[in-house]
Amino acid sequence: MKCWWKRGKGEVEAHLLNISMVDIYLKVDNSNTFLHFLSIPLSDIHRLSIRPLKWIRFVAFSICGSHGQLHSTTAVNALPVDYNNTNVVESSTYYYIPEQPCAFVNQNGLTDQNQITSPEPTQQQRTFCQNVKGHHGQKCVFTGERALCCDATHIIPRSKGDEYIHKVIQLRSHLYEHSLEPAISGIDDVQNGICLESGLHSKFGQGYIAFLKTPNFALNPDDIPRVGQDPTPPNRTTLQQLQPPVPLFTFLNSLDSHSTGNLPPPTILLDYMYGVAAYNLWKVPAIHPVVNQYFSDNYKLIPLPPPQSGSSGSDTSAMHRHHNSHRWGLEKAMNFLMMYINGIIPQVLAVKWQGEEKWHRRKVKQKWRSGCKGSQLESSQKEQPRKIPEPSLQ
């Protein structure tokens, strides 16, 4: 069984010898033609959902932009699957039949190829950053991290421009209740922003995580996993880690938001970007011509906005944090992996991790203060080797 996903700049074909896949086929046009649409690891389906068939239905909807039903056969007049059935087995095949013409996602919806990185953000970017962070209480809506270590993140990438986000809403607004349709002024509208810890910002930009709002047409709040034993809230905005986690350095597969402000991010935008991430992760080649043709007919003629300086919705300090956090995160992962391999017990590992985390946060704070004063650390000044005391176990 083959699985296709996008990693880095190229599409990679991986032969997952020991991983069972679930294949989804899509009915195209008004014919009885079904194209191989998605191939999703069974382990991911169970990791991300409690009722798998409901979740598969939502994923298909988020990508093709049409309500529809999931079937286990292509037979005419066949009944949809039992969505409450949790017994999805390996090598299963399902067929998604849309009820309206499809409004496919843009498979390049994650890329910011028109972005120029500069040490000086524009006034428009500063305003967006201030508005989004203020709207979400100066903290990451999922981890509670203070604004100092957070970025004001665009849901639809800033490089796509005003016409692009208006086109997304125009093509998909019929799928949502009129009361849920957002009145968005443009790409820098606060509703197209969410305050995220810098590491989550990076993962979101790569399509490794996405945000799921429930209830929706396919899923109820209790159909997806959650942390905690308290009663399930009636409305949830959940961060889901679509990319399988790395052993030893896992992040919660499903994490609910603490707060998304008085005006939460529009469902239509979150669903669209969920579809973009899911398509890039689980797509198969047979569907490419159909999706590409839809892009050519609807998005290709939209002019790109002029290149902007700065990063996507982040202030100067956030740009440095984004680069340094990513580099430090990789170094930290490798260092602690080697420690684990060398036999250091988990308690010692945890204490050392805490020391590293404290040191990193102190350096972030120092750089932020330096940026506020209009000065930067001298490039010739080398950091002194940090000394972390050896932990003592009681």
N, C-alpha and C positions, 0 to 999 in steps of 0.2 A: 504494500500500500504506500502511496506517495502523498506527501504533504507539501504544499507550497507556501512559503511565507517570505516576507521582505526583511532583509537584515542589511544594515548599512546602506550602500548605494545600489546594490544589485539584488536581483531575485535569485534565491537559492533553492535548488531542489534537494530535499532531504529524504532519504529512504529510512523511515522509522521502523526498523525491523521488529521491535518488540512493543510497539505502541499501536493500539487498536484505533481505527479511525471511523468516524460517522460521516457519510457522504450525503450532501444535500443537492437536489436537482431543482432547477427553476423552470417553470413553464413560461415560454416566451411568446409574446404577441397573442393572437387568438387561435393559433394553431395548437396541435397536440404535441408540439415539440418540447422536449425537456432537455436543458443543457446542464452539464455538471457545473455546479455553482460553488460549493464550498466543501472542504474536507477538514473536519475538526477532530482533534484527538479526543477520544472518549474520556480520558482523564481530565481534560480541561472542562468538558461539559459538566462533569460531576463536581469539579472544584468550584465552578462559578454558579452553580444552580442547585436548587433543591428539587424543583420540578423541571427536568431537562427539556421536555418537549415544548413547554411554554417558553423557555429561554431560547431554544433554537428558532421558534417562530418569531420571537422579537428580533433576534440577530438578522434573520432573513428580511424582516420588515425594515430594519434600520439601514440595510445596504441597498435594497431595491426601491425603497420609498413607496411601498404600496401595502395596504392591509391585505391579508390573505390567510389561507388555511394550510395546515401541514397534513399531508397524507402519507400513508405507508405503501400506496400503490397508485399506478397511473390509470387504473380502471375508471371508466366514465361513471359518474354519479356515486363514486365511492365516498363513504363518510370520512370526515377528518379523524385524526388520531385522538385517543383519549388523553387529553392534556394533563390529567392528574396521574397518569401512569408514570412511575419513576423507574421502570425497568427498561432502560435503554441499554442494549447489549452491543458488543463489539461487532464491527462490520455491518452495522445497520445502515439502511438507506431510506431517506425520506424525500418527499416531493412538495415543494412550496408552490401553491397556485395563487397568484395575485388576483385581487378583486378590482383593481384599477390599473391604468397604465403606469409603468414603473418610472420612478424619478431617482435614478441611480446616483450614488455618491461619486465624487471625483476621486479617482484612485491616487491622485497626487495631492490630495487635500491636506496632507501632513507637512508638505515641504514648504520651506521659507527661502526659496532660491533667490528671491529678489531683495533679500535683507543684507544690509551693509553694517558691519560692526564698527562702532566708533566710540571713543571714550566719552563723548558728549551727547546725551539724549536730547531730543527736541522738546520744546515746551509742551507740545501736544502729548508726547509720551509721558512727561512728568505729570501732566494733569490726569491722564488715564491711570497712572500708577497710584496717585493720591486718592482718586475717586474710588478705585476698586478696593484698595486696602482699607479705606475708611468705611466703605459700604459693608465690608466683611469683618469689621471690628478689629482691624489691625492684627490679624492672625490667620494662619492657615485654617481653612474651613474643615479640614479632615484631621490634622494632627494637633491643632491648637498651637503650633509653633508661632512665636512672636514675629511681627512684620519685619524685623531686622533680618531674619533668615528666609524671607518669603519673596516671591515675585508676583506682580500683578500680571496674570497670564491671560492671553487672548484665547477664547474657545475656538472660534474660527481664526486661523492665523492672520496676523496683521498684514502680512505681505499680499494677501488675497484682495484686499481693498473693499471699498464701500459697495461697488456694483456686485461683487461676488456674493457678499452676505445677503444683499437684497434679493439676489437671484435664488439663493438657497431657500429663503423664506417664501418667495413667490411660488417655487415649484413644489413645495411641500406643505404649505399652510392648510390645504384642504384636508390633510390627514389629522388635524387637531381641532379641538373645539374653538369657536371664535374667541372665547374669553382667554384662551391660552396663547393667542397670536401676539407676539411681541411687537411693540412699536419701537423699532430700533432705528436710530438716526444714522448709524454708520458703523464701521469696523471698530472704532474706538468708543462706542457706547458702553456704559458701565455694565449693561446686561450681557455683553459679550466678554466679560471678564470674570475671573475667579482668582482669589488669593490662595496661592499654593506655596508650600515649602519648596525651596529651589530644586531639591532632588526630584520631587514629584513633577515639577515643571518640565524637567528634562525628560522624564519617562513619558509624560503626556505628549510632548512634542515628537517623540519617536513612535508613538502609538502603542507603547507597552501597557499603558493604563487608559481607562476610559471611565466615564461617569454615567450611571444608570439611575433614572428617576422612576420610582414606582409610587402608586399604581400607574400602569399604562394599558394600552389596549390588549396586551398579551400577558402581562405579569402583575401579580399582587405583591405587596411588600413582603409577605412571608414566603414568597417563591424563590428568594435568593438568600444565601447565607448571611449571617450577621454576627457581630461580636456582642457578647453580653446575654444575660438570661432574663432581663426585664422584658415586659410585653413589647411586641413589635409595634412601632409607631404607625399611624395611618398613612404617613407620607415619608418617603425616604429618598435621599440623594446619595448614592453609594459609589465609592471609588472601587473599581474592579481591576485587578491585575490580570490582564489578558495574556501577556507573555508569561509563560511558566516561570516560577521563582527559582532562583539559584539555591541549591542546597547549602545549609549553614547560614545563609544570609537572606532569609525569606522575609517578605513583607506580607502583611495580611492580605489575603485574596479579596476580601470584601470589607470595606471600612466606610461607615456612615459619616456624613458631615455633621459637625456640631451645629452649624448655623450657616445659612446662605443669604442672610440679610432679609430685609423686608421685601425686596424684589429679587427672588431667586433667579438663577440663570434659566432662560427659556428652554423648555423641554425639546423644542424643535432643533435647537442648536446642539444640545447634548446628545440627542439621538443621532443626528447627522454625523457628528464626530465619532460616536461609538461605531457607527457603520463604516466610516473611513478606516478606523483602526482594525476592526474585525475583518474587513475585506482584504487589507494588506497582509494580515496575519494568516488567513485561512483560504484565500482565493485559489482557484485552479485555472489553468490556461484556457479552458474551453469557453469561459464566460468573458474573456478579455475583449473580443471584438464587439460584443453587445455594449459593454460598459464604455469602451472607447468611443463608439459611435454616438452614444448618448452625450458624452462629454463634448464631442465635436459639434453636435447640434445645439447645445444649450450653454456651454461655458467657454468654448474656445475663443469666441469673438469678444469676450469681456476683456477690456484693456487692463494690463497690470498697472497699478499705481506707481508713481516714480519712487526709486529707491529711497529709503529713509535711513538716517543714521540711528545708532542705538540699537538695543535689543527689543524684542517684542514685548512692549508694555512694561519694561523694567527700568529702574533708575540706574545710575552709574554703578553704585555699589552692588546692585543685584547682578549686573553683568559680570563683575569680577567674582562674585560669590558663585555664580552659575558655573564658570569655568573651574574655579578652584575646588568647589564642592565635588564636581564630577571627578576631577583628578585625584583628590584626596580620598574619595569613596572607593576608587579602584585600588589605590595603594592600601587602604585599610583592609579591603576584602582579601587581597593577596597576603598581606602580613598576617592576618589572623587565621587565614587558611593554613599557612605554613606552621603557625604555632599549634594549631589543632592537630595537624599531621604529625608534628614532633612530640605529641603526647601531653601537651599542657591541658590540665583538667578544666572543665567548663567554668568552675568558680573563678579560677585565676584568669581565664579568658575574659570573663565578664568584667572583672575589676580593671584589667588592662584596657578593655574597650571603653569603659567609663572614663579612664584617664585620657585616652586619645580624644574622646568626644569633647571633654572639657577643654583640652588644649585647642582643638579646632575652633570651638565657639569663641574662645578668647581672641584668637587671631582674626576671626571674622569681625568681631566687635572693634578691634583696633583698626582694621582697614576701613571700616565704616566711619569711624570717628575721623580718620585721616582724610577721607573723601569729603566729609562735611566741612572741613577746614580749608578745602581747596588745595590740599597738598597730597602727594603720593610718596610712598616709600622709595628711597633712592634705589635705583636698579643695581648699583654697585654694592649695596649693603646686603650682605649675606646673612640669612637667618642662622642664629646660633643653634647648635644641636639641642633639641629639647630633652630634658631628663625627666622621665616618668618614674616615680619611686616604685620599687618592686612591691607588689601587694603582699600583705601579710594576712593569712587566713586564721580566723579565730577558731 
